[in-house]
Amino acid sequence: MSEDLLLLERSETIAVLTLNRPKTKNALDTALVEALGGALRRVADDPAVRVVVLTGAGGAFCAGADLKAGLGDNPDLAGGLDAALDRYHAMIRSIVGAPKPIIAMVDGPAVGFGCDLALACDLRVLSTGAYLQEKFVKIGLMPDGGGTFWLPRLVGLGRAMEIILLGEPVDAERALALGIANRVVTPASLRHETMSLAENLAKGPPLAFAEIKRAVRAGLGGTIDTALDAEKQGQLRCLRSGDCTEGVTAWMQKREPDFQGK
């Protein structure tokens, strides 16, 4: 992983991944896509990491794909589109498939695929200076990072179509009102508030979080029967875990639980 392109900070249980191309508003070029994809897989597989925070440097989250860099890397860009999209999609799949909460910490623009990266995360904390924009239509394209999947489920069909078809920015306050943002805070307090949320989550039960995330994600595309079945199987695994025993014991003893993910 290139420290110039992607920064990794680790506390005991929290990993912060920072896109670090501030001159381009953290636009995604080939090297950054590969670095982020690899880093997401590593932190997802690391049992010591309980929570992941994804953010961008320099007052921007991510301006989407770096089209100028893409043309420079491959003048025949159309010829490599299939493989390129697979690499982009691998990042989304890593976020969705990670058995732990991933929080998008968004300041400034989250545009195009950058918007889809934020939408793929489990929670989104926005600064008052942040905005989300499915800008693809402005250049004759459609969302290609899951925007057509996430937005109807977050805001409903009519509003999703408006956001995607018009391609206009959705500011932080509107994102909060629509249910896209979980919290909106000042830019000065963005990191503090996001890390406080991450620290709170990091105290939670890893096995239960993994099962919750798996069941909720599976339920997006299934019926109530498939959702209930996923919840049943996940809950049975949780009920048999040491974490459940610890949680109940701590509750009875009126203390904070010490979950171990076992």
JOJOCOR-V699858 format. One record per residue. OMEGA is omega in radians with two decimals (* if undefined). NEAR is the number of other C-alpha atoms within 10 Angstrom. Layout:
omega-><OMEGA OMEGA>
near-><NEAR NEAR>
This chain:
omega-><3.11 3.12 3.11 -3.07 -3.06 -3.14 3.09 3.03 3.13 2.85 -3.11 -3.03 -3.06 3.04 3.09 3.10 -3.08 3.01 -2.95 2.96 -2.98 -3.14 3.11 -3.02 3.08 3.05 -3.03 2.96 -3.05 -3.10 -3.14 3.09 3.14 -3.14 -3.12 3.11 3.13 -3.12 3.11 3.12 -3.10 -3.12 3.09 -3.09 -3.08 -3.09 3.12 3.14 -3.14 -3.07 3.09 3.05 3.11 -3.09 3.13 -3.12 2.95 3.08 3.07 3.05 3.13 -3.12 3.12 -3.12 3.10 -3.05 3.12 3.12 3.13 3.11 3.11 3.13 -3.06 -3.13 3.07 -3.01 -3.09 -3.09 -3.11 -3.03 -3.07 -3.14 3.14 3.12 3.08 3.12 3.08 -3.12 3.11 3.10 3.13 -3.14 3.11 3.11 -3.09 -3.06 -3.13 -3.09 -3.11 -3.13 3.04 -3.08 2.99 3.08 -2.89 2.97 -3.14 -3.01 2.89 -2.89 3.07 3.13 3.04 3.04 -3.13 3.05 3.13 -3.12 -3.13 -3.13 -3.08 3.14 3.13 3.03 -3.08 2.93 3.11 3.09 -3.10 2.96 3.09 -3.11 3.01 -2.93 -3.03 -3.04 -3.13 3.09 3.04 -3.12 3.06 3.09 -3.12 3.10 3.12 -3.12 3.14 3.10 -3.03 -2.96 3.10 -3.13 3.14 -2.98 -3.07 -3.01 -3.06 -3.13 3.11 3.12 3.10 -3.10 -3.07 -3.07 -3.14 3.12 -3.12 3.13 3.00 -3.08 -2.99 -3.10 3.10 3.10 3.09 -3.13 -3.13 -3.11 3.08 3.11 3.04 3.12 3.03 -3.08 3.11 3.08 -3.11 -3.10 -3.05 -3.10 -3.12 -3.10 3.14 -3.14 3.05 3.07 3.13 -3.14 3.09 3.11 -3.09 3.09 -3.05 -3.07 -3.08 -3.11 3.12 3.10 -3.14 -3.13 3.09 -3.10 -3.14 -3.10 -3.14 3.13 3.14 -3.11 3.14 -3.06 -3.07 3.11 3.07 3.13 3.12 3.11 3.14 3.12 3.11 3.12 3.14 -3.10 3.11 -3.12 3.09 3.10 3.13 -3.10 -3.12 -3.03 3.02 3.13 3.12 3.09 3.12 -3.13 3.13 3.14 3.13 3.11 -3.14 -3.13 3.10 3.08 3.08 3.12 3.10 -3.08 -3.09 -3.13 -3.10 *>
near-><15 13 11 10 19 21 19 16 10 12 10 9 17 21 23 22 22 21 28 25 20 17 10 15 23 29 28 26 20 15 13 20 22 17 19 25 21 16 19 22 17 14 23 23 13 11 14 15 20 26 27 26 23 23 23 28 21 15 18 28 33 33 24 25 19 18 13 11 14 16 12 11 12 11 12 11 14 10 10 11 11 10 10 16 12 11 15 21 19 20 23 23 16 20 25 18 15 22 22 29 24 26 26 25 27 34 28 24 25 30 27 26 28 26 25 26 24 29 25 24 20 16 20 25 25 32 25 19 18 26 24 32 23 28 25 19 15 13 8 7 11 17 18 16 23 17 22 17 17 17 21 15 12 15 17 12 13 10 14 19 15 11 21 20 15 15 21 17 18 19 19 25 20 14 21 17 11 15 14 24 24 15 20 21 20 14 17 10 12 20 20 12 18 22 19 12 15 22 16 11 18 20 16 20 23 24 23 21 19 18 22 19 20 20 21 13 15 15 18 13 11 10 11 11 10 14 18 13 14 18 19 14 12 20 17 11 14 22 12 11 16 16 22 20 15 17 18 13 14 15 12 9 10 9 10 13 19 13 19 16 19 12>
